[in-house]
């Protein structure tokens, strides 16, 4: 495959055991590995194929590595679905709360004009502002991250390179 179609994430491995979570019998990546791959994926154009290149002097247990990738992708997809659900609930809650506060202050201002300068309209404005932020900033970011994980799962291009120095990677 042409290298211009891929976005490459290089993972240099000195010690294979550092890739995985200690004490876990199942192949699961350690948090530093997950954080590194997430940080590299954050700057990638998700419309291109993602290629994960593992560079090591010594051969790795490729089946174990691929199982850890599959498990990590599955966990990330579950996390994004859960985050999306929670974000949507927060959006609806902020929208409802903000709307109620604004409507209450508009109705109460007829009884007393000083109500318009109280905490009710301020709380309503803050809640509606948070709802707008969720809608136009946080939800699209979450969707883009989820799309990136889907692309990584769909393409599943993992290349192992052995016998290379990490300085040449």
PyMOL commands that set and color helices and strands:
alter all, ss='L'
color gray80, all
select helices_A, chain A and resi 3-5+16-19+31-41+62-108+113-117+119-155+166-168
alter helices_A, ss='H'
color red, helices_A
select strands_A, chain A and resi 6-13+49-56+157-162
alter strands_A, ss='S'
color yellow, strands_A
deselect
rebuild
show_as cartoon
